[in-house]
Every structure is written in structure tokens, then in C-alpha cells.
Amino acid sequence: MLEMEVFKTTIIIAQDYNVKHRSVMKLLKKHSNTKTLSNISMLKVSRGGRPIEYAYLNQQQTCFLITLMKNSLPVVKFKEKLSLNSIASI
């Protein structure tokens, strides 16, 4: 069976966790020297105005990026779920 890797854009991540996309991109660039986030391609889309820069992240990159975010309610819920899943797999 063919397995496909799931990707999420930084735009969707920002919407899902109720943060500004600009903040997500800033965090991504700040930590681009880490092994997990080191080989991310930035893309640009223009819809008539200023181009929007964004990136596609795989599941591991998405999880890592979210753990770096400030603890808003949606982020805390994600981190809690992540920790419960990690404990269950030990």
C-alpha cells in the first residue's frame, strides 16, 4: 500500500492555533537552524497585493513548531495531547 506524507501549510497552522501567520513564519525562521526545521522551502503566493510567504511542513515539523509556540489555550491542548500520546507509546 502506498503511504503519502501529510503536509500542512503555515497558513493553516496559524488558523488552527489562533495565531498570526507572521508569528508562525518568524518562529519558523528563528529555529531554521534545528535539524527538524533546517530543510524547509519557503514559497510565495501573490493575490493582487503584497506576496505572502509560507511553507509546507510535514507532521514532525508541524508538531515541533507547535511545541515552540507560546501557551495559548489551543496550543496547550495540543501539547497535552502530544504528551499523553508520548506516554502511551513508552
N, C-alpha and C positions, 0 to 999 in steps of 0.2 A: 504494500500500500504506500502510495506517495504522500509524504507529510510536507506540508507547506509551513514556512515560518510566518508567524503572525507579526505584523508591524502596526505601530500606532504613530501618528504624527504628533509633533509637539503642540500643534494647534488643538488637537483632540484632548491631549493630556491636560492642557491649560483649562479647557472647558470642563472636563471631568472632575478636576480638583479645585475648581473655582479660584484660579489664579490668573494673573495676566500672562499672556503669551510672551511678552517681552521679558518677564521674570524667569520663565522657563528657559528661554534661549540664553539669558545671561548666566543662569546656573549651569546649563549645558556647556557653554563656552568656558566658564570658570574651572570646570572639572574635566575638561577635554584631555588633560594630561594623564588621567587614570586609564588603566588597562581596559575597563569596560566601555568607556566613552571615547577612546582615542581615535577610532576609525569611523567617525560619523560624517556623512556627507551632508552639507548644507545645501538646500535648494531654495530657489526664489520663485515666487509667483507674483504677477502683476495684474491687478484688476482695475486698471484705469488710473490708479494713483501711485503712491509710493509702493515699491515692491515689498512683499512680506517674505522674510527669510524663515524657513522652517526645516525640520529634519524628520526622517523616518527612523523610529527606534524599534528594536526587537524586544521581546518580553524581558530579557535580562537587563537590557539597557533602561527600559521603562521602569522596572522595579527599582533599580539602583538610583535613577534620577529622582523618583518619588521619595525615596528614603532621605534624600538630601534636602527636600523641601521643608519649609517651616511648618510647624504643627497646627495647621488649621483642622477643623473637625473632619473633613473628608480625608485628609492626609493621615490623621491619627487612626481613623477607621481602617485605612489601607494597611498601615504599619502593624496594627493589632492583628488583622487577618493574616498578614505575612508571617508574623511571629508565631501565631497559632499553627499555621501550616508547617513552619520550620520545625517546631517542637514535635508535631505529629510524625514527621518523617525521620526523626532521630531514632 
